[in-house]
Amino acid sequence: MIPFSRLVRVEWAKATDTRAARWLLALLAVSTVAMMIVPIVAPTTFDQTYASYLRVAAFGLTTLLPVVAILLFTGEWSQRSIMTTFTQEPRRARVLNAKLAVSMLLGVGAASVGGLLAAAGVTLANASGRTMEADLSVGAVASYLLFVLLNVLAGVALGALLQNSAMAIAASF
């Protein structure tokens, strides 16, 4: 029996070691950084609070992060590697649970990076002389994390349901 930790490591490699996943993760980081510049450059259109900066980061993350989860779930079907997976681990539920765990780990990691980018945006706004409201509460952070993870779960659900990358991505958008 293959240990679950090994299944998670294999699925992590599938999620991060492919060219498409690397480009998507890089574009995710670049788009989130670019979106964090908007409230700094146009301060009158955004509330100058940490929570509003978190909302901008969440929007940046949730545009492409579900696509990474979709590709994780649909990649085996489009790349014809599903037979290898079934041969190595015939219990599909364990493989799906490993994919789900990797998707959630990616979501938590991306949410952490988004939180750091929001903090950097708030710091830059403070440095420019703006008055920032320190309204960060546990509820704001929890709702931010929940929003990001629910969007990842939506990508997971679409990928597992449709098993076709193009249809799942189109449905996601």
Secondary structure, 3 states (H helix, E strand, C coil): CCCHHHHHHHHHHHHHCCHHHHHHHHHHHHHHHHHHHHHHHCHHHCCCEHHHHHHHHHHHHHHHHHHHHHHHHHHHHHHCCHHHHHHHCCCHHHHHHHHHHHHHHHHHHHHHHHHHHHHHHHHHHHHCCCCCECCCCHHHHHHHHHHHHHHHHHHHHHHHHHCCHHHHHHHHC
